C-alpha cells in the first residue's frame, strides 16, 4: 500500500471537517441576528453557510476513498 495515497483520504476527511466547522460557525453568526432582532446579514452571507454541506461531502468522499484503498 502506498503511503501517499492512503493519506489522501485522511487529508480529505480533515479538510472536510475544517470546512464543515467554518460553515457551522457561519451559520451561527448568520442566524444570530434573526433571533436578536437586529438587522440580518445580506444574502451572500447565507451562501457561506453552504460550506457545511461542502465540508460534509468532502469528509464523506475522503472516508470512502480511505475505505476503498484499505480494502
SEGU-363937 format. One record per atom (N, C-alpha, C): y, x, z; residue number from 1; chain. Coordinates in nm, 4 decimals. Last residue first. Example, Ala and Ser with C-alpha at 12.3 -4.5 7.8 and 13.67 -1.06 7.14 Angstrom:
<r><Y>-0.2250</Y><X>1.2850</X><Z>0.7080</Z><resi>2</resi><chain>A</chain></r>
<r><Y>-0.1060</Y><X>1.3670</X><Z>0.7140</Z><resi>2</resi><chain>A</chain></r>
<r><Y>0.0030</Y><X>1.2900</X><Z>0.7870</Z><resi>2</resi><chain>A</chain></r>
<r><Y>-0.5690</Y><X>1.3190</X><Z>0.7800</Z><resi>1</resi><chain>A</chain></r>
<r><Y>-0.4500</Y><X>1.2300</X><Z>0.7800</Z><resi>1</resi><chain>A</chain></r>
<r><Y>-0.3300</Y><X>1.3200</X><Z>0.7800</Z><resi>1</resi><chain>A</chain></r>
***
This chain:
<r><Y>-0.1682</Y><X>-0.9165</X><Z>0.1398</Z><resi>71</resi><chain>A</chain></r>
<r><Y>-0.2959</Y><X>-0.9771</X><Z>0.1046</Z><resi>71</resi><chain>A</chain></r>
<r><Y>-0.3790</Y><X>-0.8873</X><Z>0.0224</Z><resi>71</resi><chain>A</chain></r>
<r><Y>0.0731</Y><X>-0.8044</X><Z>0.1623</Z><resi>70</resi><chain>A</chain></r>
<r><Y>-0.0250</Y><X>-0.7681</X><Z>0.2633</Z><resi>70</resi><chain>A</chain></r>
<r><Y>-0.1626</Y><X>-0.8246</X><Z>0.2331</Z><resi>70</resi><chain>A</chain></r>
<r><Y>0.2132</Y><X>-0.9252</X><Z>-0.0401</Z><resi>69</resi><chain>A</chain></r>
<r><Y>0.1838</Y><X>-0.7822</X><Z>-0.0511</Z><resi>69</resi><chain>A</chain></r>
<r><Y>0.0791</Y><X>-0.7380</X><Z>0.0490</Z><resi>69</resi><chain>A</chain></r>
<r><Y>0.2394</Y><X>-1.1844</X><Z>0.0522</Z><resi>68</resi><chain>A</chain></r>
<r><Y>0.1624</Y><X>-1.1600</X><Z>-0.0703</Z><resi>68</resi><chain>A</chain></r>
<r><Y>0.1264</Y><X>-1.0126</X><Z>-0.0858</Z><resi>68</resi><chain>A</chain></r>
<r><Y>0.4044</Y><X>-1.1482</X><Z>0.2756</Z><resi>67</resi><chain>A</chain></r>
<r><Y>0.2684</Y><X>-1.2002</X><Z>0.2927</Z><resi>67</resi><chain>A</chain></r>
<r><Y>0.1824</Y><X>-1.1727</X><Z>0.1701</Z><resi>67</resi><chain>A</chain></r>
<r><Y>0.6400</Y><X>-1.0587</X><Z>0.1563</Z><resi>66</resi><chain>A</chain></r>
<r><Y>0.5704</Y><X>-0.9731</X><Z>0.2513</Z><resi>66</resi><chain>A</chain></r>
<r><Y>0.4262</Y><X>-1.0176</X><Z>0.2687</Z><resi>66</resi><chain>A</chain></r>
<r><Y>0.7060</Y><X>-1.2855</X><Z>0.0049</Z><resi>65</resi><chain>A</chain></r>
<r><Y>0.6844</Y><X>-1.1558</X><Z>-0.0607</Z><resi>65</resi><chain>A</chain></r>
<r><Y>0.6064</Y><X>-1.0615</X><Z>0.0294</Z><resi>65</resi><chain>A</chain></r>
<r><Y>0.7410</Y><X>-1.4771</X><Z>0.2067</Z><resi>64</resi><chain>A</chain></r>
<r><Y>0.6365</Y><X>-1.4947</X><Z>0.1054</Z><resi>64</resi><chain>A</chain></r>
<r><Y>0.6048</Y><X>-1.3630</X><Z>0.0377</Z><resi>64</resi><chain>A</chain></r>
<r><Y>0.9592</Y><X>-1.3609</X><Z>0.3429</Z><resi>63</resi><chain>A</chain></r>
<r><Y>0.8341</Y><X>-1.3877</X><Z>0.4127</Z><resi>63</resi><chain>A</chain></r>
<r><Y>0.7185</Y><X>-1.4025</X><Z>0.3140</Z><resi>63</resi><chain>A</chain></r>
<r><Y>1.1528</Y><X>-1.3595</X><Z>0.1419</Z><resi>62</resi><chain>A</chain></r>
<r><Y>1.1068</Y><X>-1.2335</X><Z>0.1999</Z><resi>62</resi><chain>A</chain></r>
<r><Y>0.9758</Y><X>-1.2496</X><Z>0.2730</Z><resi>62</resi><chain>A</chain></r>
<r><Y>1.1834</Y><X>-1.6341</X><Z>0.1059</Z><resi>61</resi><chain>A</chain></r>
<r><Y>1.1366</Y><X>-1.5512</X><Z>-0.0051</Z><resi>61</resi><chain>A</chain></r>
<r><Y>1.0855</Y><X>-1.4170</X><Z>0.0459</Z><resi>61</resi><chain>A</chain></r>
<r><Y>1.2848</Y><X>-1.7029</X><Z>0.3573</Z><resi>60</resi><chain>A</chain></r>
<r><Y>1.1561</Y><X>-1.7584</X><Z>0.3127</Z><resi>60</resi><chain>A</chain></r>
<r><Y>1.0982</Y><X>-1.6769</X><Z>0.1979</Z><resi>60</resi><chain>A</chain></r>
<r><Y>1.5279</Y><X>-1.5642</X><Z>0.3519</Z><resi>59</resi><chain>A</chain></r>
<r><Y>1.4276</Y><X>-1.5314</X><Z>0.4525</Z><resi>59</resi><chain>A</chain></r>
<r><Y>1.2900</Y><X>-1.5832</X><Z>0.4127</Z><resi>59</resi><chain>A</chain></r>
<r><Y>1.6543</Y><X>-1.6967</X><Z>0.1351</Z><resi>58</resi><chain>A</chain></r>
<r><Y>1.6297</Y><X>-1.5522</X><Z>0.1309</Z><resi>58</resi><chain>A</chain></r>
<r><Y>1.5204</Y><X>-1.5118</X><Z>0.2306</Z><resi>58</resi><chain>A</chain></r>
<r><Y>1.6682</Y><X>-1.9581</X><Z>0.2373</Z><resi>57</resi><chain>A</chain></r>
<r><Y>1.5899</Y><X>-1.9309</X><Z>0.1152</Z><resi>57</resi><chain>A</chain></r>
<r><Y>1.5584</Y><X>-1.7822</X><Z>0.1039</Z><resi>57</resi><chain>A</chain></r>
<r><Y>1.8394</Y><X>-1.9166</X><Z>0.4559</Z><resi>56</resi><chain>A</chain></r>
<r><Y>1.7049</Y><X>-1.9687</X><Z>0.4769</Z><resi>56</resi><chain>A</chain></r>
<r><Y>1.6156</Y><X>-1.9400</X><Z>0.3571</Z><resi>56</resi><chain>A</chain></r>
<r><Y>2.0713</Y><X>-1.8303</X><Z>0.3255</Z><resi>55</resi><chain>A</chain></r>
<r><Y>2.0008</Y><X>-1.7414</X><Z>0.4172</Z><resi>55</resi><chain>A</chain></r>
<r><Y>1.8592</Y><X>-1.7866</X><Z>0.4435</Z><resi>55</resi><chain>A</chain></r>
<r><Y>2.1367</Y><X>-2.0658</X><Z>0.1894</Z><resi>54</resi><chain>A</chain></r>
<r><Y>2.1085</Y><X>-1.9434</X><Z>0.1140</Z><resi>54</resi><chain>A</chain></r>
<r><Y>2.0310</Y><X>-1.8441</X><Z>0.2012</Z><resi>54</resi><chain>A</chain></r>
<r><Y>2.1881</Y><X>-2.2383</X><Z>0.4021</Z><resi>53</resi><chain>A</chain></r>
<r><Y>2.0772</Y><X>-2.2663</X><Z>0.3108</Z><resi>53</resi><chain>A</chain></r>
<r><Y>2.0381</Y><X>-2.1422</X><Z>0.2316</Z><resi>53</resi><chain>A</chain></r>
<r><Y>2.4100</Y><X>-2.1068</X><Z>0.5126</Z><resi>52</resi><chain>A</chain></r>
<r><Y>2.2917</Y><X>-2.1347</X><Z>0.5944</Z><resi>52</resi><chain>A</chain></r>
<r><Y>2.1705</Y><X>-2.1579</X><Z>0.5047</Z><resi>52</resi><chain>A</chain></r>
<r><Y>2.6026</Y><X>-2.1053</X><Z>0.3197</Z><resi>51</resi><chain>A</chain></r>
<r><Y>2.5313</Y><X>-1.9799</X><Z>0.3430</Z><resi>51</resi><chain>A</chain></r>
<r><Y>2.4099</Y><X>-2.0001</X><Z>0.4334</Z><resi>51</resi><chain>A</chain></r>
<r><Y>2.7418</Y><X>-2.3355</X><Z>0.3221</Z><resi>50</resi><chain>A</chain></r>
<r><Y>2.6218</Y><X>-2.3332</X><Z>0.2380</Z><resi>50</resi><chain>A</chain></r>
<r><Y>2.5427</Y><X>-2.2038</X><Z>0.2552</Z><resi>50</resi><chain>A</chain></r>
<r><Y>2.9738</Y><X>-2.2831</X><Z>0.4531</Z><resi>49</resi><chain>A</chain></r>
<r><Y>2.8631</Y><X>-2.3385</X><Z>0.5321</Z><resi>49</resi><chain>A</chain></r>
<r><Y>2.7326</Y><X>-2.3386</X><Z>0.4530</Z><resi>49</resi><chain>A</chain></r>
<r><Y>3.1441</Y><X>-2.2242</X><Z>0.2532</Z><resi>48</resi><chain>A</chain></r>
<r><Y>3.0899</Y><X>-2.1108</X><Z>0.3279</Z><resi>48</resi><chain>A</chain></r>
<r><Y>2.9715</Y><X>-2.1572</X><Z>0.4133</Z><resi>48</resi><chain>A</chain></r>
<r><Y>3.2298</Y><X>-2.4740</X><Z>0.1788</Z><resi>47</resi><chain>A</chain></r>
<r><Y>3.1335</Y><X>-2.4064</X><Z>0.0920</Z><resi>47</resi><chain>A</chain></r>
<r><Y>3.0724</Y><X>-2.2844</X><Z>0.1600</Z><resi>47</resi><chain>A</chain></r>
<r><Y>3.4230</Y><X>-2.5341</X><Z>0.3615</Z><resi>46</resi><chain>A</chain></r>
<r><Y>3.2945</Y><X>-2.6031</X><Z>0.3736</Z><resi>46</resi><chain>A</chain></r>
<r><Y>3.1878</Y><X>-2.5385</X><Z>0.2851</Z><resi>46</resi><chain>A</chain></r>
<r><Y>3.6363</Y><X>-2.3924</X><Z>0.2682</Z><resi>45</resi><chain>A</chain></r>
<r><Y>3.5760</Y><X>-2.3504</X><Z>0.3947</Z><resi>45</resi><chain>A</chain></r>
<r><Y>3.4396</Y><X>-2.4153</X><Z>0.4134</Z><resi>45</resi><chain>A</chain></r>
<r><Y>3.7220</Y><X>-2.5329</X><Z>0.0422</Z><resi>44</resi><chain>A</chain></r>
<r><Y>3.6461</Y><X>-2.4076</X><Z>0.0260</Z><resi>44</resi><chain>A</chain></r>
<r><Y>3.5807</Y><X>-2.3575</X><Z>0.1548</Z><resi>44</resi><chain>A</chain></r>
<r><Y>3.8647</Y><X>-2.7600</X><Z>0.1600</Z><resi>43</resi><chain>A</chain></r>
<r><Y>3.7295</Y><X>-2.7736</X><Z>0.1043</Z><resi>43</resi><chain>A</chain></r>
<r><Y>3.6564</Y><X>-2.6403</X><Z>0.0854</Z><resi>43</resi><chain>A</chain></r>
<r><Y>4.0402</Y><X>-2.6636</X><Z>0.4643</Z><resi>42</resi><chain>A</chain></r>
<r><Y>4.0324</Y><X>-2.7052</X><Z>0.3245</Z><resi>42</resi><chain>A</chain></r>
<r><Y>3.8879</Y><X>-2.6993</X><Z>0.2741</Z><resi>42</resi><chain>A</chain></r>
<r><Y>3.9796</Y><X>-2.8001</X><Z>0.7977</Z><resi>41</resi><chain>A</chain></r>
<r><Y>3.9931</Y><X>-2.6889</X><Z>0.7043</Z><resi>41</resi><chain>A</chain></r>
<r><Y>3.9879</Y><X>-2.7401</X><Z>0.5604</Z><resi>41</resi><chain>A</chain></r>
<r><Y>4.1720</Y><X>-3.0602</X><Z>0.9648</Z><resi>40</resi><chain>A</chain></r>
<r><Y>4.0491</Y><X>-2.9994</X><Z>0.9134</Z><resi>40</resi><chain>A</chain></r>
<r><Y>4.0788</Y><X>-2.8863</X><Z>0.8142</Z><resi>40</resi><chain>A</chain></r>
<r><Y>4.3824</Y><X>-3.0500</X><Z>1.2483</Z><resi>39</resi><chain>A</chain></r>
<r><Y>4.3784</Y><X>-3.0567</X><Z>1.1015</Z><resi>39</resi><chain>A</chain></r>
<r><Y>4.2504</Y><X>-2.9912</X><Z>1.0493</Z><resi>39</resi><chain>A</chain></r>
<r><Y>4.2130</Y><X>-3.1826</X><Z>1.5399</Z><resi>38</resi><chain>A</chain></r>
<r><Y>4.3145</Y><X>-3.1028</X><Z>1.4707</Z><resi>38</resi><chain>A</chain></r>
<r><Y>4.2982</Y><X>-3.1184</X><Z>1.3198</Z><resi>38</resi><chain>A</chain></r>
<r><Y>4.0170</Y><X>-3.3006</X><Z>1.6922</Z><resi>37</resi><chain>A</chain></r>
<r><Y>4.1290</Y><X>-3.3823</X><Z>1.6474</Z><resi>37</resi><chain>A</chain></r>
<r><Y>4.2396</Y><X>-3.3043</X><Z>1.5810</Z><resi>37</resi><chain>A</chain></r>
<r><Y>3.7851</Y><X>-3.1828</X><Z>1.7608</Z><resi>36</resi><chain>A</chain></r>
<r><Y>3.9010</Y><X>-3.1535</X><Z>1.8446</Z><resi>36</resi><chain>A</chain></r>
<r><Y>4.0246</Y><X>-3.2333</X><Z>1.8042</Z><resi>36</resi><chain>A</chain></r>
<r><Y>3.6070</Y><X>-3.2494</X><Z>1.5644</Z><resi>35</resi><chain>A</chain></r>
<r><Y>3.5839</Y><X>-3.3015</X><Z>1.6989</Z><resi>35</resi><chain>A</chain></r>
<r><Y>3.7047</Y><X>-3.2822</X><Z>1.7898</Z><resi>35</resi><chain>A</chain></r>
<r><Y>3.7164</Y><X>-3.1136</X><Z>1.3507</Z><resi>34</resi><chain>A</chain></r>
<r><Y>3.6923</Y><X>-3.2566</X><Z>1.3361</Z><resi>34</resi><chain>A</chain></r>
<r><Y>3.6695</Y><X>-3.3220</X><Z>1.4719</Z><resi>34</resi><chain>A</chain></r>
<r><Y>3.7187</Y><X>-2.8469</X><Z>1.4289</Z><resi>33</resi><chain>A</chain></r>
<r><Y>3.8463</Y><X>-2.9214</X><Z>1.4224</Z><resi>33</resi><chain>A</chain></r>
<r><Y>3.8267</Y><X>-3.0723</X><Z>1.4076</Z><resi>33</resi><chain>A</chain></r>
<r><Y>3.4302</Y><X>-2.7879</X><Z>1.4114</Z><resi>32</resi><chain>A</chain></r>
<r><Y>3.5013</Y><X>-2.7972</X><Z>1.5389</Z><resi>32</resi><chain>A</chain></r>
<r><Y>3.6349</Y><X>-2.8717</X><Z>1.5297</Z><resi>32</resi><chain>A</chain></r>
<r><Y>3.3381</Y><X>-2.7406</X><Z>1.1570</Z><resi>31</resi><chain>A</chain></r>
<r><Y>3.3216</Y><X>-2.8752</X><Z>1.2110</Z><resi>31</resi><chain>A</chain></r>
<r><Y>3.4015</Y><X>-2.8945</X><Z>1.3404</Z><resi>31</resi><chain>A</chain></r>
<r><Y>3.3934</Y><X>-2.4695</X><Z>1.1157</Z><resi>30</resi><chain>A</chain></r>
<r><Y>3.4471</Y><X>-2.5690</X><Z>1.0236</Z><resi>30</resi><chain>A</chain></r>
<r><Y>3.4416</Y><X>-2.7094</X><Z>1.0811</Z><resi>30</resi><chain>A</chain></r>
<r><Y>3.2563</Y><X>-2.3379</X><Z>1.3188</Z><resi>29</resi><chain>A</chain></r>
<r><Y>3.4017</Y><X>-2.3214</X><Z>1.3091</Z><resi>29</resi><chain>A</chain></r>
<r><Y>3.4626</Y><X>-2.4304</X><Z>1.2215</Z><resi>29</resi><chain>A</chain></r>
<r><Y>2.9934</Y><X>-2.4146</X><Z>1.2585</Z><resi>28</resi><chain>A</chain></r>
<r><Y>3.0524</Y><X>-2.4484</X><Z>1.3886</Z><resi>28</resi><chain>A</chain></r>
<r><Y>3.2047</Y><X>-2.4416</X><Z>1.3815</Z><resi>28</resi><chain>A</chain></r>
<r><Y>2.9691</Y><X>-2.3041</X><Z>1.0012</Z><resi>27</resi><chain>A</chain></r>
<r><Y>2.9536</Y><X>-2.4476</X><Z>1.0221</Z><resi>27</resi><chain>A</chain></r>
<r><Y>3.0170</Y><X>-2.4910</X><Z>1.1533</Z><resi>27</resi><chain>A</chain></r>
<r><Y>2.9968</Y><X>-2.0334</X><Z>1.0508</Z><resi>26</resi><chain>A</chain></r>
<r><Y>3.0975</Y><X>-2.1001</X><Z>0.9680</Z><resi>26</resi><chain>A</chain></r>
<r><Y>3.0890</Y><X>-2.2510</X><Z>0.9847</Z><resi>26</resi><chain>A</chain></r>
<r><Y>2.7607</Y><X>-1.9940</X><Z>1.1953</Z><resi>25</resi><chain>A</chain></r>
<r><Y>2.8899</Y><X>-1.9729</X><Z>1.2607</Z><resi>25</resi><chain>A</chain></r>
<r><Y>3.0017</Y><X>-2.0423</X><Z>1.1832</Z><resi>25</resi><chain>A</chain></r>
<r><Y>2.5789</Y><X>-2.0445</X><Z>0.9891</Z><resi>24</resi><chain>A</chain></r>
<r><Y>2.5784</Y><X>-2.1285</X><Z>1.1090</Z><resi>24</resi><chain>A</chain></r>
<r><Y>2.7107</Y><X>-2.1154</X><Z>1.1846</Z><resi>24</resi><chain>A</chain></r>
<r><Y>2.6404</Y><X>-1.8374</X><Z>0.8090</Z><resi>23</resi><chain>A</chain></r>
<r><Y>2.6586</Y><X>-1.9773</X><Z>0.7697</Z><resi>23</resi><chain>A</chain></r>
<r><Y>2.6618</Y><X>-2.0708</X><Z>0.8887</Z><resi>23</resi><chain>A</chain></r>
<r><Y>2.5659</Y><X>-1.6207</X><Z>0.9682</Z><resi>22</resi><chain>A</chain></r>
<r><Y>2.7045</Y><X>-1.6313</X><Z>0.9222</Z><resi>22</resi><chain>A</chain></r>
<r><Y>2.7343</Y><X>-1.7752</X><Z>0.8803</Z><resi>22</resi><chain>A</chain></r>
<r><Y>2.2921</Y><X>-1.6770</X><Z>0.9944</Z><resi>21</resi><chain>A</chain></r>
<r><Y>2.3778</Y><X>-1.6781</X><Z>1.1122</Z><resi>21</resi><chain>A</chain></r>
<r><Y>2.5263</Y><X>-1.6877</X><Z>1.0752</Z><resi>21</resi><chain>A</chain></r>
<r><Y>2.2089</Y><X>-1.6464</X><Z>0.7266</Z><resi>20</resi><chain>A</chain></r>
<r><Y>2.1946</Y><X>-1.7750</X><Z>0.7936</Z><resi>20</resi><chain>A</chain></r>
<r><Y>2.2865</Y><X>-1.7837</X><Z>0.9151</Z><resi>20</resi><chain>A</chain></r>
<r><Y>2.2565</Y><X>-1.3753</X><Z>0.6909</Z><resi>19</resi><chain>A</chain></r>
<r><Y>2.3330</Y><X>-1.4707</X><Z>0.6102</Z><resi>19</resi><chain>A</chain></r>
<r><Y>2.3255</Y><X>-1.6098</X><Z>0.6732</Z><resi>19</resi><chain>A</chain></r>
<r><Y>2.0650</Y><X>-1.2772</X><Z>0.8730</Z><resi>18</resi><chain>A</chain></r>
<r><Y>2.2071</Y><X>-1.2479</X><Z>0.8927</Z><resi>18</resi><chain>A</chain></r>
<r><Y>2.2940</Y><X>-1.3472</X><Z>0.8160</Z><resi>18</resi><chain>A</chain></r>
<r><Y>1.8273</Y><X>-1.3703</X><Z>0.7575</Z><resi>17</resi><chain>A</chain></r>
<r><Y>1.8652</Y><X>-1.4088</X><Z>0.8934</Z><resi>17</resi><chain>A</chain></r>
<r><Y>2.0122</Y><X>-1.3874</X><Z>0.9205</Z><resi>17</resi><chain>A</chain></r>
<r><Y>1.8320</Y><X>-1.2403</X><Z>0.5098</Z><resi>16</resi><chain>A</chain></r>
<r><Y>1.8360</Y><X>-1.3864</X><Z>0.5167</Z><resi>16</resi><chain>A</chain></r>
<r><Y>1.8766</Y><X>-1.4361</X><Z>0.6538</Z><resi>16</resi><chain>A</chain></r>
<r><Y>1.8036</Y><X>-0.9776</X><Z>0.5960</Z><resi>15</resi><chain>A</chain></r>
<r><Y>1.9264</Y><X>-1.0179</X><Z>0.5279</Z><resi>15</resi><chain>A</chain></r>
<r><Y>1.9421</Y><X>-1.1690</X><Z>0.5315</Z><resi>15</resi><chain>A</chain></r>
<r><Y>1.5412</Y><X>-0.9982</X><Z>0.7038</Z><resi>14</resi><chain>A</chain></r>
<r><Y>1.6553</Y><X>-0.9590</X><Z>0.7877</Z><resi>14</resi><chain>A</chain></r>
<r><Y>1.7884</Y><X>-1.0016</X><Z>0.7255</Z><resi>14</resi><chain>A</chain></r>
<r><Y>1.3955</Y><X>-1.0721</X><Z>0.4763</Z><resi>13</resi><chain>A</chain></r>
<r><Y>1.3947</Y><X>-1.1582</X><Z>0.5946</Z><resi>13</resi><chain>A</chain></r>
<r><Y>1.5135</Y><X>-1.1252</X><Z>0.6840</Z><resi>13</resi><chain>A</chain></r>
<r><Y>1.4408</Y><X>-0.8533</X><Z>0.3101</Z><resi>12</resi><chain>A</chain></r>
<r><Y>1.4887</Y><X>-0.9855</X><Z>0.2696</Z><resi>12</resi><chain>A</chain></r>
<r><Y>1.4939</Y><X>-1.0812</X><Z>0.3885</Z><resi>12</resi><chain>A</chain></r>
<r><Y>1.3072</Y><X>-0.6578</X><Z>0.4573</Z><resi>11</resi><chain>A</chain></r>
<r><Y>1.4515</Y><X>-0.6468</X><Z>0.4380</Z><resi>11</resi><chain>A</chain></r>
<r><Y>1.5110</Y><X>-0.7812</X><Z>0.3971</Z><resi>11</resi><chain>A</chain></r>
<r><Y>1.0448</Y><X>-0.7420</X><Z>0.4295</Z><resi>10</resi><chain>A</chain></r>
<r><Y>1.1055</Y><X>-0.7399</X><Z>0.5624</Z><resi>10</resi><chain>A</chain></r>
<r><Y>1.2576</Y><X>-0.7325</X><Z>0.5532</Z><resi>10</resi><chain>A</chain></r>
<r><Y>1.0141</Y><X>-0.7021</X><Z>0.1542</Z><resi>9</resi><chain>A</chain></r>
<r><Y>1.0030</Y><X>-0.8360</X><Z>0.2107</Z><resi>9</resi><chain>A</chain></r>
<r><Y>1.0667</Y><X>-0.8446</X><Z>0.3477</Z><resi>9</resi><chain>A</chain></r>
<r><Y>1.0479</Y><X>-0.4222</X><Z>0.1421</Z><resi>8</resi><chain>A</chain></r>
<r><Y>1.1376</Y><X>-0.5098</X><Z>0.0667</Z><resi>8</resi><chain>A</chain></r>
<r><Y>1.1324</Y><X>-0.6521</X><Z>0.1200</Z><resi>8</resi><chain>A</chain></r>
<r><Y>0.8525</Y><X>-0.2867</X><Z>0.2711</Z><resi>7</resi><chain>A</chain></r>
<r><Y>0.9774</Y><X>-0.3044</X><Z>0.3432</Z><resi>7</resi><chain>A</chain></r>
<r><Y>1.0722</Y><X>-0.3993</X><Z>0.2707</Z><resi>7</resi><chain>A</chain></r>
<r><Y>0.6581</Y><X>-0.2743</X><Z>0.0809</Z><resi>6</resi><chain>A</chain></r>
<r><Y>0.6307</Y><X>-0.3544</X><Z>0.1994</Z><resi>6</resi><chain>A</chain></r>
<r><Y>0.7573</Y><X>-0.3785</X><Z>0.2805</Z><resi>6</resi><chain>A</chain></r>
<r><Y>0.7699</Y><X>-0.1025</X><Z>-0.1046</Z><resi>5</resi><chain>A</chain></r>
<r><Y>0.7579</Y><X>-0.2430</X><Z>-0.1399</Z><resi>5</resi><chain>A</chain></r>
<r><Y>0.7267</Y><X>-0.3292</X><Z>-0.0187</Z><resi>5</resi><chain>A</chain></r>
<r><Y>0.7596</Y><X>0.1403</X><Z>0.0379</Z><resi>4</resi><chain>A</chain></r>
<r><Y>0.8872</Y><X>0.0882</X><Z>-0.0097</Z><resi>4</resi><chain>A</chain></r>
<r><Y>0.8776</Y><X>-0.0595</X><Z>-0.0414</Z><resi>4</resi><chain>A</chain></r>
<r><Y>0.4893</Y><X>0.1879</X><Z>0.0859</Z><resi>3</resi><chain>A</chain></r>
<r><Y>0.5767</Y><X>0.1562</X><Z>0.1994</Z><resi>3</resi><chain>A</chain></r>
<r><Y>0.7104</Y><X>0.1003</X><Z>0.1546</Z><resi>3</resi><chain>A</chain></r>
<r><Y>0.2164</Y><X>0.0552</X><Z>-0.0848</Z><resi>2</resi><chain>A</chain></r>
<r><Y>0.3397</Y><X>0.1309</X><Z>-0.0972</Z><resi>2</resi><chain>A</chain></r>
<r><Y>0.4354</Y><X>0.0910</X><Z>0.0150</Z><resi>2</resi><chain>A</chain></r>
<r><Y>-0.1175</Y><X>0.0845</X><Z>0.0000</Z><resi>1</resi><chain>A</chain></r>
<r><Y>0.0000</Y><X>0.0000</X><Z>0.0000</Z><resi>1</resi><chain>A</chain></r>
<r><Y>0.1237</Y><X>0.0890</X><Z>0.0000</Z><resi>1</resi><chain>A</chain></r>
***
